[in-house]
Amino acid sequence: MYLPDEKLLLAADALTVVDGELAGPPAGFTPEMETALDSVEGLAALTFESVVCFHGGTVAATAADAAAVADQE
């Protein structure tokens, strides 16, 4: 879910927060990692300042952070 007026992305399980940083989906629970990272690239096209993840909570992060996650995984 994306709330552009609030600059908020509800990423659900598409992204996680690890040690206070935005991270990709956990490999052990993501059988289609390439597809998942393609989805993260799509999320990186949005404008946001905060991300709510089902695993890890809320983190201050931008589209550039999401793009970096997609590139490094």
Backbone as a chain_set.jsonl record, in Angstrom:
{"seq": "MYLPDEKLLLAADALTVVDGELAGPPAGFTPEMETALDSVEGLAALTFESVVCFHGGTVAATAADAAAVADQE", "coords": {"N": [[0.854, -1.158, 0.0], [0.533, 2.201, -0.782], [0.863, 5.438, 0.326], [0.824, 8.351, -0.912], [0.485, 11.082, -0.121], [1.248, 11.044, 2.526], [3.778, 10.19, 2.204], [4.478, 7.525, 2.575], [5.231, 4.11, 2.541], [3.775, 1.008, 2.709], [5.216, -1.831, 2.955], [4.789, -4.446, 3.532], [5.69, -7.776, 3.277], [7.539, -7.465, 1.314], [9.804, -6.0, 1.754], [12.168, -5.786, 4.466], [13.202, -4.857, 7.808], [16.34, -4.69, 9.14], [18.451, -4.506, 11.812], [17.816, -1.787, 12.024], [17.958, -0.877, 9.432], [16.843, -0.691, 6.032], [16.086, -3.66, 4.311], [16.193, -6.507, 2.092], [13.788, -9.072, 1.13], [13.611, -12.003, 3.229], [15.791, -14.618, 2.415], [15.35, -17.351, 3.036], [12.622, -17.566, 3.113], [11.695, -16.805, 0.697], [11.029, -18.051, -2.126], [11.101, -17.295, -4.806], [13.241, -15.341, -5.439], [14.33, -13.629, -7.427], [12.034, -12.614, -8.687], [10.876, -11.347, -6.496], [12.763, -9.324, -5.995], [12.515, -7.887, -8.328], [10.035, -6.794, -7.84], [10.694, -5.133, -5.7], [12.276, -3.293, -7.056], [10.26, -2.058, -8.515], [8.859, -0.821, -6.435], [10.747, 1.036, -5.762], [10.356, 3.013, -7.568], [8.538, 4.72, -6.55], [7.746, 7.628, -4.517], [8.796, 8.128, -1.324], [9.236, 8.494, 2.256], [9.184, 7.021, 4.51], [9.007, 3.597, 5.49], [6.932, 0.891, 6.19], [7.373, -2.243, 7.384], [6.395, -5.653, 7.6], [8.096, -7.286, 8.972], [10.224, -6.177, 11.161], [9.37, -3.573, 11.427], [8.96, 0.007, 11.307], [10.833, 2.217, 9.269], [12.912, 4.987, 8.474], [13.267, 5.65, 5.2], [14.095, 5.878, 1.715], [13.219, 5.924, -1.814], [15.651, 5.561, -3.088], [17.014, 4.029, -1.214], [15.539, 1.661, -1.335], [16.072, 0.943, -3.98], [18.797, 0.435, -3.772], [18.745, -1.831, -2.152], [17.527, -3.653, -3.898], [19.521, -3.85, -5.797], [21.723, -4.94, -4.437], [21.077, -7.437, -3.472]], "CA": [[0.0, 0.0, 0.0], [1.317, 3.424, -0.912], [0.131, 6.644, 0.704], [1.718, 9.402, -1.398], [0.384, 12.322, 0.657], [1.991, 10.829, 3.762], [5.11, 9.709, 1.798], [4.591, 6.287, 3.333], [5.088, 2.844, 1.826], [3.533, -0.187, 3.516], [5.874, -2.824, 2.108], [4.396, -5.797, 3.951], [6.838, -8.683, 3.316], [8.431, -7.202, 0.176], [11.038, -5.496, 2.357], [12.274, -6.0, 5.909], [14.117, -3.964, 8.507], [17.338, -5.449, 9.878], [19.355, -3.591, 12.525], [17.43, -0.412, 11.762], [18.188, -0.545, 8.023], [15.991, -1.367, 5.058], [16.708, -4.866, 3.757], [15.336, -7.261, 1.185], [13.02, -10.176, 1.716], [14.491, -13.072, 3.727], [16.017, -15.665, 1.409], [14.768, -18.616, 3.461], [11.168, -17.538, 2.965], [11.405, -16.187, -0.597], [11.454, -19.026, -3.133], [11.27, -16.622, -6.106], [13.956, -14.121, -5.075], [14.454, -12.713, -8.572], [10.738, -11.96, -8.832], [10.71, -10.456, -5.346], [13.622, -8.152, -6.185], [11.877, -7.097, -9.38], [8.983, -6.037, -7.159], [11.363, -4.074, -4.934], [12.624, -2.265, -8.041], [9.026, -1.324, -8.791], [8.587, 0.044, -5.283], [11.741, 2.115, -5.78], [9.877, 4.061, -8.472], [7.633, 5.573, -5.778], [8.373, 8.644, -3.656], [8.416, 7.922, 0.079], [10.226, 8.83, 3.275], [9.087, 5.995, 5.554], [8.545, 2.289, 5.04], [6.463, -0.011, 7.227], [7.589, -3.64, 6.995], [5.803, -6.586, 8.553], [9.193, -7.843, 9.766], [11.199, -5.152, 11.495], [8.713, -2.331, 11.803], [9.019, 1.203, 10.476], [12.171, 2.77, 9.1], [13.042, 6.13, 7.571], [13.952, 5.156, 4.002], [13.63, 6.493, 0.477], [13.266, 5.078, -3.0], [17.064, 5.223, -3.335], [17.345, 2.923, -0.316], [14.911, 0.463, -1.895], [16.828, 0.588, -5.186], [20.062, -0.16, -3.32], [18.424, -3.187, -1.695], [17.293, -4.48, -5.083], [20.798, -4.032, -6.501], [22.723, -5.693, -3.688], [20.613, -8.783, -3.114]], "C": [[0.907, 1.23, 0.0], [0.426, 4.608, -0.599], [0.989, 7.846, 0.316], [1.656, 10.697, -0.597], [1.172, 12.238, 1.963], [3.441, 10.414, 3.49], [5.467, 8.423, 2.542], [4.344, 5.079, 2.429], [4.866, 1.737, 2.842], [4.014, -1.356, 2.667], [5.484, -4.253, 2.432], [5.63, -6.687, 4.05], [7.815, -8.452, 2.163], [9.795, -6.706, 0.642], [11.011, -5.822, 3.843], [13.16, -4.913, 6.491], [15.032, -4.846, 9.352], [18.323, -4.463, 10.49], [19.085, -2.141, 12.165], [17.613, 0.048, 10.326], [17.22, -1.317, 7.128], [16.749, -2.526, 4.429], [15.698, -5.572, 2.858], [14.566, -8.349, 1.9], [13.969, -11.281, 2.177], [14.573, -14.238, 2.742], [15.337, -16.984, 1.772], [13.273, -18.708, 3.277], [10.735, -16.959, 1.614], [11.884, -17.113, -1.716], [11.709, -18.412, -4.511], [11.984, -15.29, -5.877], [14.067, -13.139, -6.242], [13.158, -11.929, -8.793], [10.507, -10.963, -7.701], [11.538, -9.187, -5.524], [13.132, -7.286, -7.337], [10.764, -6.236, -8.788], [9.57, -4.883, -6.358], [11.788, -2.945, -5.878], [11.406, -1.426, -8.398], [8.665, -0.379, -7.658], [9.532, 1.24, -5.26], [11.349, 3.238, -6.738], [8.939, 5.042, -7.765], [8.427, 6.585, -4.959], [7.878, 8.441, -2.232], [9.573, 8.297, 0.992], [10.236, 7.836, 4.424], [8.533, 4.719, 4.948], [8.121, 1.485, 6.264], [6.591, -1.432, 6.684], [6.959, -4.546, 8.048], [6.861, -7.223, 9.447], [10.237, -6.758, 9.982], [10.607, -3.809, 11.821], [8.884, -1.219, 10.79], [10.433, 1.744, 10.445], [12.082, 3.992, 8.189], [13.866, 5.652, 6.383], [13.318, 5.799, 2.781], [13.669, 5.477, -0.663], [14.695, 4.67, -3.326], [17.504, 4.073, -2.45], [16.763, 1.61, -0.847], [15.669, 0.0, -3.138], [18.164, -0.072, -4.812], [19.856, -1.588, -2.821], [18.255, -4.106, -2.901], [18.603, -4.786, -5.806], [21.777, -4.941, -5.765], [22.333, -7.127, -3.38], [20.987, -9.788, -4.173]], "O": [[1.918, 1.274, 0.701], [-0.642, 4.765, -1.19], [1.795, 8.314, 1.12], [2.684, 11.349, -0.412], [1.699, 13.241, 2.444], [4.241, 10.298, 4.418], [6.573, 8.253, 3.055], [3.382, 5.038, 1.662], [5.684, 1.548, 3.742], [3.306, -1.815, 1.771], [5.815, -5.173, 1.684], [6.535, -6.389, 4.83], [8.812, -9.164, 2.047], [10.813, -6.963, 0.0], [9.953, -6.101, 4.407], [13.787, -4.145, 5.761], [14.569, -5.641, 10.17], [18.954, -3.681, 9.78], [20.017, -1.351, 12.016], [17.444, 1.23, 10.027], [16.832, -2.445, 7.433], [17.915, -2.388, 4.058], [14.506, -5.265, 2.873], [14.679, -8.524, 3.113], [15.025, -11.474, 1.574], [13.555, -14.769, 2.299], [14.802, -17.662, 0.895], [12.709, -19.802, 3.283], [9.559, -16.66, 1.408], [13.009, -16.978, -2.199], [12.468, -18.974, -5.3], [11.401, -14.228, -6.096], [13.91, -11.933, -6.048], [13.189, -10.727, -9.055], [10.0, -9.864, -7.928], [11.059, -8.091, -5.233], [13.321, -6.069, -7.317], [10.576, -5.088, -9.19], [9.013, -3.785, -6.339], [11.671, -1.771, -5.53], [11.514, -0.211, -8.564], [8.215, 0.741, -7.899], [9.169, 2.322, -4.798], [11.958, 4.308, -6.714], [8.589, 6.08, -8.326], [9.627, 6.419, -4.738], [6.684, 8.566, -1.961], [10.722, 8.402, 0.565], [11.176, 7.805, 5.219], [7.712, 4.744, 4.03], [8.853, 1.405, 7.25], [5.998, -1.778, 5.662], [6.988, -4.241, 9.241], [6.555, -7.652, 10.559], [11.034, -6.461, 9.092], [11.273, -2.976, 12.434], [8.946, -1.455, 9.584], [11.142, 1.735, 11.451], [11.281, 4.028, 7.255], [15.031, 5.29, 6.54], [12.159, 6.21, 2.808], [14.093, 4.334, -0.492], [14.93, 3.555, -3.791], [18.285, 3.225, -2.882], [17.424, 0.572, -0.809], [15.882, -1.198, -3.328], [18.598, -1.021, -5.464], [20.702, -2.455, -3.046], [18.785, -5.216, -2.916], [18.765, -5.87, -6.366], [22.573, -5.636, -6.397], [23.194, -7.946, -3.056], [20.677, -10.972, -4.039]]}, "num_chains": 1, "name": "protein.A"}
